[in-house]
Amino acid sequence: MNTICLIGRPNTGKSTLFNRLIKEKKSIILDEEGITRDRVYGKSTFNGKTFYLIDTGGIDISKKSFVDQIRIQAEIAIADADVIIFVLDGLTDLNENDKTIAKILKKT
């Protein structure tokens, strides 16, 4: 069974998308950054295809608490995934976090 990983900067809607796809409220959703720190796993079926889904914390290049640990968890999820969905905020311009994530994904 394929595994899909949701990657992006903080507060782009990764956890909201994750919860909708698994049809549960498993990931916590708040407007505050840094809520999701570890990988969260779920199972979903879409168009007759069943797959595992991984929600990750937002990758942040700042020096705030826990950002290194969150990034490590996200990189583990990337390595475990068959498919990576890079979630962006369509209401804002790309920022340095988005560009850093794109570079990480290019290396994968």
Wavefront OBJ file of the C-alpha trace (Angstrom):
o trace
v 0.000 0.000 0.000
v 1.361 3.435 -0.933
v 2.268 6.061 1.638
v 1.636 9.759 1.025
v 3.373 12.454 3.050
v 2.059 16.010 3.515
v 4.910 18.538 3.709
v 4.905 22.322 4.021
v 5.640 25.256 6.240
v 3.594 25.889 9.393
v -0.122 26.650 9.012
v -0.654 25.788 5.357
v -3.516 23.366 5.996
v -1.625 20.056 6.145
v -3.486 18.836 9.233
v -6.850 19.999 7.893
v -6.250 18.105 4.643
v -5.021 15.068 6.597
v -8.156 14.984 8.792
v -10.444 15.331 5.792
v -8.748 12.548 3.890
v -8.788 10.089 6.806
v -12.316 11.234 7.814
v -11.300 11.652 11.467
v -10.177 14.483 13.724
v -6.817 12.905 14.493
v -4.480 15.865 13.937
v -4.944 18.956 16.078
v -5.843 22.100 14.132
v -5.105 25.533 15.606
v -3.978 28.877 14.182
v -0.855 28.633 16.347
v 2.375 27.394 14.735
v 4.196 24.325 16.008
v 1.183 22.303 17.175
v 2.054 19.250 15.056
v 5.563 18.169 16.037
v 5.677 14.438 15.413
v 4.487 12.436 12.443
v 0.788 11.526 12.551
v -0.335 8.481 10.562
v -3.713 7.633 9.129
v -5.318 5.457 6.472
v -7.545 6.723 3.703
v -9.401 5.525 0.636
v -9.927 7.834 -2.318
v -11.374 6.822 -5.685
v -11.165 3.182 -4.667
v -7.461 3.383 -3.740
v -6.400 2.827 -0.134
v -3.207 4.448 1.137
v -1.406 5.537 4.275
v -1.119 9.251 4.929
v 1.471 11.045 7.062
v 0.826 14.495 8.526
v 3.986 16.383 9.468
v 4.816 19.497 11.410
v 5.562 22.607 9.427
v 9.174 23.014 8.354
v 10.455 26.347 9.662
v 13.955 27.750 9.173
v 13.723 30.106 12.154
v 15.534 29.419 15.414
v 12.338 28.891 17.459
v 12.014 26.024 19.929
v 11.530 22.530 18.478
v 12.029 23.496 14.799
v 15.029 21.175 14.415
v 13.115 18.231 15.887
v 10.050 18.982 13.719
v 12.241 19.099 10.616
v 13.841 15.745 11.516
v 10.375 14.180 11.870
v 9.345 15.643 8.497
v 12.491 14.296 6.829
v 11.762 10.818 8.225
v 8.253 11.046 6.737
v 9.708 12.119 3.373
v 12.031 9.103 3.393
v 9.125 6.748 4.226
v 6.781 8.151 1.564
v 6.060 6.885 -1.924
v 4.382 10.196 -2.797
v 4.994 13.663 -1.338
v 2.393 16.422 -1.440
v 3.945 19.865 -0.918
v 1.173 21.958 0.654
v 1.406 25.718 0.077
v -0.667 28.667 1.253
v -2.367 29.991 -1.861
v -3.244 33.277 -0.140
v 0.357 34.355 0.490
v 3.534 34.670 -1.536
v 6.228 32.036 -1.313
v 8.601 32.679 1.574
v 12.019 31.403 2.634
v 10.469 28.360 4.361
v 8.750 27.364 1.103
v 11.998 27.775 -0.850
v 13.942 25.702 1.706
v 11.345 22.912 1.543
v 11.511 22.942 -2.263
v 15.300 22.494 -2.056
v 14.889 19.598 0.393
v 12.389 17.921 -1.933
v 14.592 18.419 -4.997
v 17.317 16.390 -3.275
v 14.913 13.518 -2.574
l 1 2 3 4 5 6 7 8 9 10 11 12 13 14 15 16 17 18 19 20 21 22 23 24 25 26 27 28 29 30 31 32 33 34 35 36 37 38 39 40 41 42 43 44 45 46 47 48 49 50 51 52 53 54 55 56 57 58 59 60 61 62 63 64 65 66 67 68 69 70 71 72 73 74 75 76 77 78 79 80 81 82 83 84 85 86 87 88 89 90 91 92 93 94 95 96 97 98 99 100 101 102 103 104 105 106 107 108
